[in-house]
């Protein structure tokens, strides 16, 4: 959840130095859900909504803007009890490097030898 707030703040800061006008600013906050969105006249746009499922908050969102070169950029994400995950990005995110062989063997060994359950 902290990453979502940080991302929103960074996007807002990126456009804070420009003389951007607010085209839309909506928010709805309920006991078990929220939804907000805003749009500036310099192409920055944020949409986010979250729903509480039991004790877990699931958040979906999208941030979009145009780069200084005029290229449209967007990031769609989901955040929940499993962490923050980018669902799609334009331009695509770079492919991560392969996992080194020694680390892969270590991960396989750990998976094959789980710790005993705690009592």
Secondary structure by P-SEA (a helix, b strand, c coil): caaaaaaaaaaaaaaccccccccbbbbbbccccccccccccccbbbbbbbbbcccbbbbbbbbbbbcccbbbbbbbbcccccccccccccccccccccccaaaaaaaaaaaaccccccc
